[in-house]
Amino acid sequence: MKNWLICCAAWLLVQPLANAGIPIQFWTLDNGARVYLMEVQGLPMVDIQLEFDAGSRRDSKNLNGLAQATAMMLGKGVKAQEGMPALDENQLGEAWADLGASAGASASNDRMSLNMRSLTRPELLDQAIALAARQLASPSFPADVWKTERERWIASIRESQTKPNVLASKAFAKAVYGDHPYGQDADEESLRRIEPAQMKNFHARYLVPCRAKISVVGALNKAQVTEKLTQLLKGLPSAANCELLPLVDEVQPLSTANRIEIPFESAQAHVFIGQPGVARQHPDFLALTVGNYVLGGGGFVSRLTEQVREKRGLSYSVYSYFSPGQHAGAFTVGLQTRPDQAEQAIEVATQVLEEFIKEGPSNAEVQAAKDFLIGGFALRLDSNRKLMDNLSNIAWFDLPLDYLDTWTAKVQKLTTADIQQAFARNLQPERMVTVVLGAAAP
């Protein structure tokens, strides 16, 4: 039976979904949790994702990594309660496998995400919800497991310090974000200060139902979802007034250009150029996304690739992107090149960027970008997992409920002038960070 369930779940995962016309239902539970549902009745499965404002931007001072540690330890065991025995990590994993279901947790800069997947057969789903409720509300945070996981994490950090791309990207983030939490990383010192008691406090403070945004995709209706989520959240502490959390400062714009040279023996020089971009909710985000396809997000058809790689052979790959976030994520141009070619590659990439901000794309480039992005849009919605990714972003960033239905029309409506003006408003090439690791000495 167990193997059949696992195979069935895997089969369902890869089946194509008809994405057109799936409405998003929204309501608020009695406990204050906000629910977003895409009802897909064709598949007997459900994905549930809970998200809390408990990402690393909420880490306590000198405790970088606390949010990530808390999320990781949610799956390491649950306490005994109401006549049910405690479960360690192995027993918890076996319990999920026996149900042909799964659960996990992670923390990013902005949010802590907890997800579960199950078939919707009542006898299986009820057990999966009950198990997820225990894992969500009653994690044991075992000290001995944390000590082991902490040493693994520290070993991973030490290893990463030998990797040139990691060193360059960390230096770039620190220079772009300054003292903002987006620029802070867990290190050995901060991890050694984290103990299970601090995880328990973090969990109790931030994981409360009234702050939850819950995305559901699958074969359940509104009444069923309300019942299951009420059961799922019942063990979490209720907040009497659910006061607003303290605001996190915004990312500050750069005042001057900043070049950082990092000596490193490497076969390739690693280069990052950029600055704070825009928050995901910014009205220019869509225009910047389409324009960036032309600039450096479109692979071999982008301007950066044409000028840096194709015409001059300075780099195998060169790219650009905007990082979406609750605050202004980084705009980044990245490339690798031979150390003796680093200066020329930087000069060419910077020139392409400056010209693009000043003049914008051509009409033909914009049309090609629209055709590609619109043509590939359906592929972003052809499975429960992809639907969930889109739905959770709509929930987290408070995007309109008809966002997926109107996205194509909004992209089509963008003009070349819209894109050029969006880049000119938001990027300042004269005030960017340039990180160069491993370049040849002049």
Contacts in CASP RR format, 6 or more apart in sequence:
PFRMAT RR
TARGET T0000
AUTHOR 0000-0000-0000
METHOD contacts of the structure
MODEL  1
MKNWLICCAAWLLVQPLANAGIPIQFWTLDNGARVYLMEVQGLPMVDIQL
EFDAGSRRDSKNLNGLAQATAMMLGKGVKAQEGMPALDENQLGEAWADLG
ASAGASASNDRMSLNMRSLTRPELLDQAIALAARQLASPSFPADVWKTER
ERWIASIRESQTKPNVLASKAFAKAVYGDHPYGQDADEESLRRIEPAQMK
NFHARYLVPCRAKISVVGALNKAQVTEKLTQLLKGLPSAANCELLPLVDE
VQPLSTANRIEIPFESAQAHVFIGQPGVARQHPDFLALTVGNYVLGGGGF
VSRLTEQVREKRGLSYSVYSYFSPGQHAGAFTVGLQTRPDQAEQAIEVAT
QVLEEFIKEGPSNAEVQAAKDFLIGGFALRLDSNRKLMDNLSNIAWFDLP
LDYLDTWTAKVQKLTTADIQQAFARNLQPERMVTVVLGAAAP
2 97 0 8 1.000
2 98 0 8 1.000
2 100 0 8 1.000
5 99 0 8 1.000
5 100 0 8 1.000
5 119 0 8 1.000
5 124 0 8 1.000
6 97 0 8 1.000
6 100 0 8 1.000
8 119 0 8 1.000
9 45 0 8 1.000
9 100 0 8 1.000
9 101 0 8 1.000
9 117 0 8 1.000
9 119 0 8 1.000
12 43 0 8 1.000
12 44 0 8 1.000
12 45 0 8 1.000
12 384 0 8 1.000
13 383 0 8 1.000
13 384 0 8 1.000
13 385 0 8 1.000
14 383 0 8 1.000
15 43 0 8 1.000
15 383 0 8 1.000
16 382 0 8 1.000
16 383 0 8 1.000
17 40 0 8 1.000
17 43 0 8 1.000
17 381 0 8 1.000
17 382 0 8 1.000
17 383 0 8 1.000
17 384 0 8 1.000
17 387 0 8 1.000
19 378 0 8 1.000
19 381 0 8 1.000
19 382 0 8 1.000
19 387 0 8 1.000
19 404 0 8 1.000
21 405 0 8 1.000
22 38 0 8 1.000
22 39 0 8 1.000
22 40 0 8 1.000
22 387 0 8 1.000
23 38 0 8 1.000
23 39 0 8 1.000
23 401 0 8 1.000
24 36 0 8 1.000
24 37 0 8 1.000
24 38 0 8 1.000
24 391 0 8 1.000
24 394 0 8 1.000
24 401 0 8 1.000
24 402 0 8 1.000
24 404 0 8 1.000
25 35 0 8 1.000
25 36 0 8 1.000
25 37 0 8 1.000
25 38 0 8 1.000
25 39 0 8 1.000
25 222 0 8 1.000
26 34 0 8 1.000
26 35 0 8 1.000
26 36 0 8 1.000
26 37 0 8 1.000
26 401 0 8 1.000
27 34 0 8 1.000
27 35 0 8 1.000
27 222 0 8 1.000
27 226 0 8 1.000
28 34 0 8 1.000
28 35 0 8 1.000
29 35 0 8 1.000
29 209 0 8 1.000
29 226 0 8 1.000
29 229 0 8 1.000
29 230 0 8 1.000
29 233 0 8 1.000
30 230 0 8 1.000
31 209 0 8 1.000
31 210 0 8 1.000
31 230 0 8 1.000
31 233 0 8 1.000
31 238 0 8 1.000
32 209 0 8 1.000
32 210 0 8 1.000
32 212 0 8 1.000
32 242 0 8 1.000
33 209 0 8 1.000
33 210 0 8 1.000
33 212 0 8 1.000
33 213 0 8 1.000
33 214 0 8 1.000
33 229 0 8 1.000
33 233 0 8 1.000
34 212 0 8 1.000
34 213 0 8 1.000
34 214 0 8 1.000
34 395 0 8 1.000
35 214 0 8 1.000
35 216 0 8 1.000
35 225 0 8 1.000
35 226 0 8 1.000
35 229 0 8 1.000
36 213 0 8 1.000
36 214 0 8 1.000
36 215 0 8 1.000
36 216 0 8 1.000
36 391 0 8 1.000
36 392 0 8 1.000
36 394 0 8 1.000
36 395 0 8 1.000
36 401 0 8 1.000
37 215 0 8 1.000
37 216 0 8 1.000
37 217 0 8 1.000
37 220 0 8 1.000
37 222 0 8 1.000
37 225 0 8 1.000
38 216 0 8 1.000
38 217 0 8 1.000
38 218 0 8 1.000
38 387 0 8 1.000
38 391 0 8 1.000
39 218 0 8 1.000
39 219 0 8 1.000
39 220 0 8 1.000
39 221 0 8 1.000
39 222 0 8 1.000
40 217 0 8 1.000
40 218 0 8 1.000
40 219 0 8 1.000
40 384 0 8 1.000
40 387 0 8 1.000
41 218 0 8 1.000
41 219 0 8 1.000
42 219 0 8 1.000
43 218 0 8 1.000
43 219 0 8 1.000
43 384 0 8 1.000
44 119 0 8 1.000
44 120 0 8 1.000
44 121 0 8 1.000
44 219 0 8 1.000
45 117 0 8 1.000
45 118 0 8 1.000
45 119 0 8 1.000
45 120 0 8 1.000
45 218 0 8 1.000
45 219 0 8 1.000
45 384 0 8 1.000
46 117 0 8 1.000
46 118 0 8 1.000
46 119 0 8 1.000
46 120 0 8 1.000
46 125 0 8 1.000
46 216 0 8 1.000
46 217 0 8 1.000
46 218 0 8 1.000
46 219 0 8 1.000
46 220 0 8 1.000
47 115 0 8 1.000
47 116 0 8 1.000
47 117 0 8 1.000
47 215 0 8 1.000
47 216 0 8 1.000
47 217 0 8 1.000
47 218 0 8 1.000
47 384 0 8 1.000
47 385 0 8 1.000
47 388 0 8 1.000
48 115 0 8 1.000
48 116 0 8 1.000
48 117 0 8 1.000
48 132 0 8 1.000
48 214 0 8 1.000
48 215 0 8 1.000
48 216 0 8 1.000
48 228 0 8 1.000
48 229 0 8 1.000
48 232 0 8 1.000
49 113 0 8 1.000
49 114 0 8 1.000
49 115 0 8 1.000
49 214 0 8 1.000
49 215 0 8 1.000
49 216 0 8 1.000
49 388 0 8 1.000
49 392 0 8 1.000
50 113 0 8 1.000
50 114 0 8 1.000
50 115 0 8 1.000
50 136 0 8 1.000
50 212 0 8 1.000
50 213 0 8 1.000
50 214 0 8 1.000
50 232 0 8 1.000
51 111 0 8 1.000
51 112 0 8 1.000
51 113 0 8 1.000
51 114 0 8 1.000
51 212 0 8 1.000
51 213 0 8 1.000
51 214 0 8 1.000
51 215 0 8 1.000
51 392 0 8 1.000
51 395 0 8 1.000
51 396 0 8 1.000
52 111 0 8 1.000
52 112 0 8 1.000
52 206 0 8 1.000
52 207 0 8 1.000
52 208 0 8 1.000
52 211 0 8 1.000
52 212 0 8 1.000
52 213 0 8 1.000
53 110 0 8 1.000
53 111 0 8 1.000
53 206 0 8 1.000
53 211 0 8 1.000
53 245 0 8 1.000
54 67 0 8 1.000
54 70 0 8 1.000
54 107 0 8 1.000
54 111 0 8 1.000
54 112 0 8 1.000
54 202 0 8 1.000
54 206 0 8 1.000
54 207 0 8 1.000
55 67 0 8 1.000
55 107 0 8 1.000
55 108 0 8 1.000
55 109 0 8 1.000
55 110 0 8 1.000
55 111 0 8 1.000
55 112 0 8 1.000
56 64 0 8 1.000
56 65 0 8 1.000
56 66 0 8 1.000
56 67 0 8 1.000
56 68 0 8 1.000
56 107 0 8 1.000
56 108 0 8 1.000
56 109 0 8 1.000
56 181 0 8 1.000
56 184 0 8 1.000
57 109 0 8 1.000
57 110 0 8 1.000
57 181 0 8 1.000
57 182 0 8 1.000
57 248 0 8 1.000
57 326 0 8 1.000
57 327 0 8 1.000
58 67 0 8 1.000
58 181 0 8 1.000
58 202 0 8 1.000
58 206 0 8 1.000
58 245 0 8 1.000
58 248 0 8 1.000
59 65 0 8 1.000
59 66 0 8 1.000
59 67 0 8 1.000
59 181 0 8 1.000
59 184 0 8 1.000
60 66 0 8 1.000
60 198 0 8 1.000
60 202 0 8 1.000
62 190 0 8 1.000
62 193 0 8 1.000
63 190 0 8 1.000
63 193 0 8 1.000
63 194 0 8 1.000
63 198 0 8 1.000
64 184 0 8 1.000
64 185 0 8 1.000
64 186 0 8 1.000
64 187 0 8 1.000
64 190 0 8 1.000
65 186 0 8 1.000
65 190 0 8 1.000
65 191 0 8 1.000
65 194 0 8 1.000
66 194 0 8 1.000
66 198 0 8 1.000
66 199 0 8 1.000
66 202 0 8 1.000
67 107 0 8 1.000
67 112 0 8 1.000
67 202 0 8 1.000
68 106 0 8 1.000
68 107 0 8 1.000
68 186 0 8 1.000
69 146 0 8 1.000
69 149 0 8 1.000
69 150 0 8 1.000
69 191 0 8 1.000
69 194 0 8 1.000
69 199 0 8 1.000
70 107 0 8 1.000
70 112 0 8 1.000
70 199 0 8 1.000
70 202 0 8 1.000
70 203 0 8 1.000
71 105 0 8 1.000
71 106 0 8 1.000
71 107 0 8 1.000
71 112 0 8 1.000
71 113 0 8 1.000
71 114 0 8 1.000
72 105 0 8 1.000
72 149 0 8 1.000
73 139 0 8 1.000
73 141 0 8 1.000
73 142 0 8 1.000
73 145 0 8 1.000
73 146 0 8 1.000
73 149 0 8 1.000
73 196 0 8 1.000
73 199 0 8 1.000
74 104 0 8 1.000
74 105 0 8 1.000
74 114 0 8 1.000
74 135 0 8 1.000
74 136 0 8 1.000
74 139 0 8 1.000
74 203 0 8 1.000
75 89 0 8 1.000
75 92 0 8 1.000
75 103 0 8 1.000
75 104 0 8 1.000
75 105 0 8 1.000
75 135 0 8 1.000
75 139 0 8 1.000
76 88 0 8 1.000
76 89 0 8 1.000
76 92 0 8 1.000
76 139 0 8 1.000
76 140 0 8 1.000
76 141 0 8 1.000
76 142 0 8 1.000
76 145 0 8 1.000
76 146 0 8 1.000
76 149 0 8 1.000
77 86 0 8 1.000
77 87 0 8 1.000
77 88 0 8 1.000
77 89 0 8 1.000
77 91 0 8 1.000
77 92 0 8 1.000
77 135 0 8 1.000
77 139 0 8 1.000
77 140 0 8 1.000
77 142 0 8 1.000
77 145 0 8 1.000
78 86 0 8 1.000
78 87 0 8 1.000
78 92 0 8 1.000
78 134 0 8 1.000
78 135 0 8 1.000
78 138 0 8 1.000
78 139 0 8 1.000
78 140 0 8 1.000
79 86 0 8 1.000
79 138 0 8 1.000
79 139 0 8 1.000
79 140 0 8 1.000
80 86 0 8 1.000
81 134 0 8 1.000
81 138 0 8 1.000
84 134 0 8 1.000
86 140 0 8 1.000
87 95 0 8 1.000
87 134 0 8 1.000
88 142 0 8 1.000
89 145 0 8 1.000
92 131 0 8 1.000
92 135 0 8 1.000
95 131 0 8 1.000
96 102 0 8 1.000
96 103 0 8 1.000
96 128 0 8 1.000
96 131 0 8 1.000
99 118 0 8 1.000
99 124 0 8 1.000
99 127 0 8 1.000
99 128 0 8 1.000
99 131 0 8 1.000
100 118 0 8 1.000
100 119 0 8 1.000
100 124 0 8 1.000
101 116 0 8 1.000
101 117 0 8 1.000
101 118 0 8 1.000
101 119 0 8 1.000
101 124 0 8 1.000
101 128 0 8 1.000
101 131 0 8 1.000
102 116 0 8 1.000
102 117 0 8 1.000
103 114 0 8 1.000
103 115 0 8 1.000
103 116 0 8 1.000
103 117 0 8 1.000
103 128 0 8 1.000
103 131 0 8 1.000
103 132 0 8 1.000
103 135 0 8 1.000
104 114 0 8 1.000
104 115 0 8 1.000
104 116 0 8 1.000
105 112 0 8 1.000
105 113 0 8 1.000
105 114 0 8 1.000
105 115 0 8 1.000
106 112 0 8 1.000
106 113 0 8 1.000
107 113 0 8 1.000
109 181 0 8 1.000
109 182 0 8 1.000
109 325 0 8 1.000
109 326 0 8 1.000
110 325 0 8 1.000
110 326 0 8 1.000
110 327 0 8 1.000
110 396 0 8 1.000
111 396 0 8 1.000
112 206 0 8 1.000
112 207 0 8 1.000
113 392 0 8 1.000
114 132 0 8 1.000
114 136 0 8 1.000
115 388 0 8 1.000
116 128 0 8 1.000
116 132 0 8 1.000
117 384 0 8 1.000
118 124 0 8 1.000
118 125 0 8 1.000
118 128 0 8 1.000
118 129 0 8 1.000
119 125 0 8 1.000
120 218 0 8 1.000
120 219 0 8 1.000
120 220 0 8 1.000
125 228 0 8 1.000
129 228 0 8 1.000
129 231 0 8 1.000
129 232 0 8 1.000
130 231 0 8 1.000
132 232 0 8 1.000
133 231 0 8 1.000
133 232 0 8 1.000
133 233 0 8 1.000
133 234 0 8 1.000
133 235 0 8 1.000
136 207 0 8 1.000
136 232 0 8 1.000
136 233 0 8 1.000
136 235 0 8 1.000
136 236 0 8 1.000
137 234 0 8 1.000
137 235 0 8 1.000
137 236 0 8 1.000
138 235 0 8 1.000
139 203 0 8 1.000
141 196 0 8 1.000
141 199 0 8 1.000
141 200 0 8 1.000
141 203 0 8 1.000
142 196 0 8 1.000
143 195 0 8 1.000
143 196 0 8 1.000
146 195 0 8 1.000
146 196 0 8 1.000
146 199 0 8 1.000
150 191 0 8 1.000
150 192 0 8 1.000
150 194 0 8 1.000
153 186 0 8 1.000
153 191 0 8 1.000
154 188 0 8 1.000
154 191 0 8 1.000
154 192 0 8 1.000
157 186 0 8 1.000
157 187 0 8 1.000
157 188 0 8 1.000
157 191 0 8 1.000
158 188 0 8 1.000
160 166 0 8 1.000
160 167 0 8 1.000
161 167 0 8 1.000
164 264 0 8 1.000
164 266 0 8 1.000
164 268 0 8 1.000
164 270 0 8 1.000
164 437 0 8 1.000
164 438 0 8 1.000
165 270 0 8 1.000
165 336 0 8 1.000
167 262 0 8 1.000
167 264 0 8 1.000
167 437 0 8 1.000
168 262 0 8 1.000
168 270 0 8 1.000
168 271 0 8 1.000
168 272 0 8 1.000
168 435 0 8 1.000
168 436 0 8 1.000
168 437 0 8 1.000
169 272 0 8 1.000
170 185 0 8 1.000
171 260 0 8 1.000
171 262 0 8 1.000
171 435 0 8 1.000
171 437 0 8 1.000
172 260 0 8 1.000
172 272 0 8 1.000
172 274 0 8 1.000
172 330 0 8 1.000
172 332 0 8 1.000
172 433 0 8 1.000
172 435 0 8 1.000
173 182 0 8 1.000
173 183 0 8 1.000
173 185 0 8 1.000
173 330 0 8 1.000
174 183 0 8 1.000
175 258 0 8 1.000
175 260 0 8 1.000
175 433 0 8 1.000
175 435 0 8 1.000
176 183 0 8 1.000
176 251 0 8 1.000
176 254 0 8 1.000
176 274 0 8 1.000
176 275 0 8 1.000
176 276 0 8 1.000
176 330 0 8 1.000
176 433 0 8 1.000
177 183 0 8 1.000
177 251 0 8 1.000
177 276 0 8 1.000
177 330 0 8 1.000
178 252 0 8 1.000
180 249 0 8 1.000
180 250 0 8 1.000
180 251 0 8 1.000
180 252 0 8 1.000
180 327 0 8 1.000
181 248 0 8 1.000
182 251 0 8 1.000
182 327 0 8 1.000
182 329 0 8 1.000
182 330 0 8 1.000
204 237 0 8 1.000
206 245 0 8 1.000
207 236 0 8 1.000
208 236 0 8 1.000
208 237 0 8 1.000
208 238 0 8 1.000
208 239 0 8 1.000
208 242 0 8 1.000
209 233 0 8 1.000
209 236 0 8 1.000
209 238 0 8 1.000
209 239 0 8 1.000
210 238 0 8 1.000
210 239 0 8 1.000
210 242 0 8 1.000
211 239 0 8 1.000
211 242 0 8 1.000
211 245 0 8 1.000
212 233 0 8 1.000
213 392 0 8 1.000
213 395 0 8 1.000
213 396 0 8 1.000
214 229 0 8 1.000
214 395 0 8 1.000
215 388 0 8 1.000
215 391 0 8 1.000
215 392 0 8 1.000
215 394 0 8 1.000
215 395 0 8 1.000
216 225 0 8 1.000
216 229 0 8 1.000
217 384 0 8 1.000
217 387 0 8 1.000
217 388 0 8 1.000
217 391 0 8 1.000
218 384 0 8 1.000
220 228 0 8 1.000
248 326 0 8 1.000
248 327 0 8 1.000
250 327 0 8 1.000
250 328 0 8 1.000
251 276 0 8 1.000
251 327 0 8 1.000
251 328 0 8 1.000
251 329 0 8 1.000
252 276 0 8 1.000
253 275 0 8 1.000
253 276 0 8 1.000
253 428 0 8 1.000
253 431 0 8 1.000
254 275 0 8 1.000
254 276 0 8 1.000
254 428 0 8 1.000
254 431 0 8 1.000
254 432 0 8 1.000
254 433 0 8 1.000
255 431 0 8 1.000
256 431 0 8 1.000
257 430 0 8 1.000
257 431 0 8 1.000
257 432 0 8 1.000
257 433 0 8 1.000
257 434 0 8 1.000
258 432 0 8 1.000
258 433 0 8 1.000
258 434 0 8 1.000
259 433 0 8 1.000
259 434 0 8 1.000
259 435 0 8 1.000
259 436 0 8 1.000
260 433 0 8 1.000
260 434 0 8 1.000
260 435 0 8 1.000
260 436 0 8 1.000
261 436 0 8 1.000
261 439 0 8 1.000
262 435 0 8 1.000
262 436 0 8 1.000
262 437 0 8 1.000
262 438 0 8 1.000
263 438 0 8 1.000
264 437 0 8 1.000
264 438 0 8 1.000
265 438 0 8 1.000
266 339 0 8 1.000
266 437 0 8 1.000
266 438 0 8 1.000
268 336 0 8 1.000
268 337 0 8 1.000
268 338 0 8 1.000
268 339 0 8 1.000
268 438 0 8 1.000
269 336 0 8 1.000
269 337 0 8 1.000
269 338 0 8 1.000
269 339 0 8 1.000
269 341 0 8 1.000
269 342 0 8 1.000
269 345 0 8 1.000
269 436 0 8 1.000
269 437 0 8 1.000
269 438 0 8 1.000
269 439 0 8 1.000
269 440 0 8 1.000
270 336 0 8 1.000
270 435 0 8 1.000
270 436 0 8 1.000
270 437 0 8 1.000
270 438 0 8 1.000
271 333 0 8 1.000
271 334 0 8 1.000
271 335 0 8 1.000
271 336 0 8 1.000
271 337 0 8 1.000
271 342 0 8 1.000
271 345 0 8 1.000
271 346 0 8 1.000
271 349 0 8 1.000
271 434 0 8 1.000
271 435 0 8 1.000
271 436 0 8 1.000
271 437 0 8 1.000
272 332 0 8 1.000
272 333 0 8 1.000
272 334 0 8 1.000
272 433 0 8 1.000
272 434 0 8 1.000
272 435 0 8 1.000
273 332 0 8 1.000
273 333 0 8 1.000
273 334 0 8 1.000
273 346 0 8 1.000
273 349 0 8 1.000
273 350 0 8 1.000
273 353 0 8 1.000
273 432 0 8 1.000
273 433 0 8 1.000
273 434 0 8 1.000
273 435 0 8 1.000
274 330 0 8 1.000
274 331 0 8 1.000
274 332 0 8 1.000
274 333 0 8 1.000
274 432 0 8 1.000
274 433 0 8 1.000
274 434 0 8 1.000
275 330 0 8 1.000
275 331 0 8 1.000
275 427 0 8 1.000
275 428 0 8 1.000
275 431 0 8 1.000
275 432 0 8 1.000
275 433 0 8 1.000
276 328 0 8 1.000
276 329 0 8 1.000
276 330 0 8 1.000
276 331 0 8 1.000
277 322 0 8 1.000
277 323 0 8 1.000
277 328 0 8 1.000
277 329 0 8 1.000
277 330 0 8 1.000
277 331 0 8 1.000
277 426 0 8 1.000
277 427 0 8 1.000
278 284 0 8 1.000
278 285 0 8 1.000
278 288 0 8 1.000
278 322 0 8 1.000
278 328 0 8 1.000
278 329 0 8 1.000
278 426 0 8 1.000
279 285 0 8 1.000
279 324 0 8 1.000
279 325 0 8 1.000
279 326 0 8 1.000
279 327 0 8 1.000
279 328 0 8 1.000
279 329 0 8 1.000
280 324 0 8 1.000
280 325 0 8 1.000
280 326 0 8 1.000
280 393 0 8 1.000
280 397 0 8 1.000
281 397 0 8 1.000
281 398 0 8 1.000
281 399 0 8 1.000
282 426 0 8 1.000
284 422 0 8 1.000
284 425 0 8 1.000
284 426 0 8 1.000
285 322 0 8 1.000
285 324 0 8 1.000
286 410 0 8 1.000
286 411 0 8 1.000
286 414 0 8 1.000
287 414 0 8 1.000
287 418 0 8 1.000
287 419 0 8 1.000
287 421 0 8 1.000
287 422 0 8 1.000
288 322 0 8 1.000
288 419 0 8 1.000
288 422 0 8 1.000
288 423 0 8 1.000
288 426 0 8 1.000
289 322 0 8 1.000
289 373 0 8 1.000
290 366 0 8 1.000
290 369 0 8 1.000
290 370 0 8 1.000
290 373 0 8 1.000
290 411 0 8 1.000
290 414 0 8 1.000
290 419 0 8 1.000
291 361 0 8 1.000
291 366 0 8 1.000
291 369 0 8 1.000
291 419 0 8 1.000
291 422 0 8 1.000
291 423 0 8 1.000
292 320 0 8 1.000
292 321 0 8 1.000
292 322 0 8 1.000
293 302 0 8 1.000
293 369 0 8 1.000
293 372 0 8 1.000
293 373 0 8 1.000
294 302 0 8 1.000
294 303 0 8 1.000
294 356 0 8 1.000
294 361 0 8 1.000
294 365 0 8 1.000
294 366 0 8 1.000
294 368 0 8 1.000
294 369 0 8 1.000
294 419 0 8 1.000
295 302 0 8 1.000
295 303 0 8 1.000
295 304 0 8 1.000
295 320 0 8 1.000
295 352 0 8 1.000
295 353 0 8 1.000
295 356 0 8 1.000
295 361 0 8 1.000
296 302 0 8 1.000
296 303 0 8 1.000
296 304 0 8 1.000
296 305 0 8 1.000
296 318 0 8 1.000
296 319 0 8 1.000
296 320 0 8 1.000
296 321 0 8 1.000
296 333 0 8 1.000
297 319 0 8 1.000
297 320 0 8 1.000
297 321 0 8 1.000
298 305 0 8 1.000
298 369 0 8 1.000
298 372 0 8 1.000
299 305 0 8 1.000
299 317 0 8 1.000
299 319 0 8 1.000
300 310 0 8 1.000
301 368 0 8 1.000
302 319 0 8 1.000
302 320 0 8 1.000
303 352 0 8 1.000
303 356 0 8 1.000
303 365 0 8 1.000
304 318 0 8 1.000
304 319 0 8 1.000
304 320 0 8 1.000
304 333 0 8 1.000
304 335 0 8 1.000
304 349 0 8 1.000
304 352 0 8 1.000
304 353 0 8 1.000
305 317 0 8 1.000
305 318 0 8 1.000
305 319 0 8 1.000
307 348 0 8 1.000
307 349 0 8 1.000
307 351 0 8 1.000
307 352 0 8 1.000
308 314 0 8 1.000
308 315 0 8 1.000
308 318 0 8 1.000
308 335 0 8 1.000
308 345 0 8 1.000
308 348 0 8 1.000
308 349 0 8 1.000
308 352 0 8 1.000
309 315 0 8 1.000
309 316 0 8 1.000
309 317 0 8 1.000
309 318 0 8 1.000
312 344 0 8 1.000
312 348 0 8 1.000
314 335 0 8 1.000
314 337 0 8 1.000
314 341 0 8 1.000
314 344 0 8 1.000
314 345 0 8 1.000
314 348 0 8 1.000
315 335 0 8 1.000
315 336 0 8 1.000
315 337 0 8 1.000
315 341 0 8 1.000
315 345 0 8 1.000
316 336 0 8 1.000
317 335 0 8 1.000
317 336 0 8 1.000
318 333 0 8 1.000
318 334 0 8 1.000
318 335 0 8 1.000
318 345 0 8 1.000
318 349 0 8 1.000
319 333 0 8 1.000
319 334 0 8 1.000
319 335 0 8 1.000
320 331 0 8 1.000
320 332 0 8 1.000
320 333 0 8 1.000
320 334 0 8 1.000
320 353 0 8 1.000
321 331 0 8 1.000
321 332 0 8 1.000
322 329 0 8 1.000
322 330 0 8 1.000
322 331 0 8 1.000
323 329 0 8 1.000
323 330 0 8 1.000
323 331 0 8 1.000
323 332 0 8 1.000
324 393 0 8 1.000
324 397 0 8 1.000
325 397 0 8 1.000
326 397 0 8 1.000
331 426 0 8 1.000
331 427 0 8 1.000
333 349 0 8 1.000
333 353 0 8 1.000
334 349 0 8 1.000
335 345 0 8 1.000
335 349 0 8 1.000
337 345 0 8 1.000
339 438 0 8 1.000
339 439 0 8 1.000
339 440 0 8 1.000
340 440 0 8 1.000
342 436 0 8 1.000
342 438 0 8 1.000
342 439 0 8 1.000
342 440 0 8 1.000
343 439 0 8 1.000
343 442 0 8 1.000
346 434 0 8 1.000
346 436 0 8 1.000
350 429 0 8 1.000
350 434 0 8 1.000
353 427 0 8 1.000
353 429 0 8 1.000
354 429 0 8 1.000
356 423 0 8 1.000
357 423 0 8 1.000
357 424 0 8 1.000
357 427 0 8 1.000
357 429 0 8 1.000
358 424 0 8 1.000
359 420 0 8 1.000
360 416 0 8 1.000
360 419 0 8 1.000
360 420 0 8 1.000
360 423 0 8 1.000
361 369 0 8 1.000
361 416 0 8 1.000
361 419 0 8 1.000
361 420 0 8 1.000
362 416 0 8 1.000
363 416 0 8 1.000
366 414 0 8 1.000
366 415 0 8 1.000
366 416 0 8 1.000
366 419 0 8 1.000
370 411 0 8 1.000
370 412 0 8 1.000
370 414 0 8 1.000
373 411 0 8 1.000
374 408 0 8 1.000
374 411 0 8 1.000
374 412 0 8 1.000
377 407 0 8 1.000
377 408 0 8 1.000
379 386 0 8 1.000
380 386 0 8 1.000
380 389 0 8 1.000
380 390 0 8 1.000
381 387 0 8 1.000
381 390 0 8 1.000
381 404 0 8 1.000
390 404 0 8 1.000
393 399 0 8 1.000
394 400 0 8 1.000
394 401 0 8 1.000
394 403 0 8 1.000
394 404 0 8 1.000
400 406 0 8 1.000
END
